[in-house]
Amino acid sequence: MRIVDLFSGAGGFASGFASRSNGCHIAVDIDPFALDTYRLNYPEATILHRNINSLHSLELEHIVNGQPDVIIASPPCEEFSRANSRSFSPARDRIYGTGTARLVLDAIRIIGDLSPQVFIIENVAGILESGGRKILCRELHRVGIDTVYFNLIRAHRHGNPSRRLRVFISNLEFRLPTCSTPKVMEAIGDLPPMNFEALFTPENEVPNHTFVHISEAKMKRVRKTGWGRGVKHFRVSKEKAVPNWVRFRPNQIATSIIGNSRYIHPFENRLLTVREHARLMSYPDSFLFSGPTDSQYNQVGESVPPVISHLIAKEVETYLEE
């Protein structure tokens, strides 16, 4: 496959496709820290640190030496997230506005220009609400695409250790196999502890599994927080507040891992490490994250779980071989 990965982030969505690309693989993003992680894990990829607004489709066509087989894209989803107060406004005000929501139009522009055999745009399900589905169909129709499927995928039904509902907009319909899902401690329980005992087991070091310091005032609140409860709350509307710094229940599937959220270990009085976030998003320990710690958390939380990417890539490969 010749792959173009728009809004690539750290490379979660690419994980299922990269091994099938034979080196013909482009990643485009504006975040230099995420691209450093991408480069670290996919050294064969061509990396473009660019604002997609200024990216001409001919440049991508030149790099892949023709028409790409697959374009995957994960445009920013913040304005469509239900944790954002703007998500209650009409979709047209966001998609045709001046914020990051309009970047989905650039993804559609490039898909229309390059006419890949398969395209997949990933986003939060909220992008379909308040008229969003109709707008997306209209814009895709404008670039010559009439067959569109809105594949709603709940990642925990397919092996991801945390809940995550996303829509994968594509010219293909995906029917991913279901399977049992690891609970929180099944996913992270074998990682080295971060307590006093860890001082005596330095040989058990795991990449990105590093203790995150917090203030003593916050630590006092962490100690008092029980399973399923949050240390903090942030308000998304006058009626609704969302908990943050939630202590996960050990024998349940984790709630959605979000980039700007942090979570408390079920048994230890501390925040989960970047590696534990990554485990709960199905990343293997061989996948390395670089950059500041906050960026690493965001890279994990804003990505497509690799287990989902691999299942989708397998279906795409089957389609292309028919």
Secondary structure, 3 states (H helix, E strand, C coil): CCEEEECCCCCCHHHHCHHHCCCCEEEEECCHHHHHHHHHHCCCCEEEECCHHHCCHHHHHHHCCCCCCEEEECCCCHHHCCCCHHHHCCHHHHHCCCCHHHHHHHHHHHHHHHCCCEEEEEEEHHHHCCCHHHHHHHHHHHCCCCCCEEEEEEHHHHCCCECCEEEEEECCCCCCCCCCCCCHHHHHCCCCCCCHHHHHCHHHCCCCCCCCCCCHHHHHHHHHCCECCEEEEEECCCCCEEEEEEECCCCCCECCCCCCCCEECCCCCCECCHHHHHHCCCCCCCCCCCCCHHHHHHHHHCCCCHHHHHHHHHHHHHHHHC
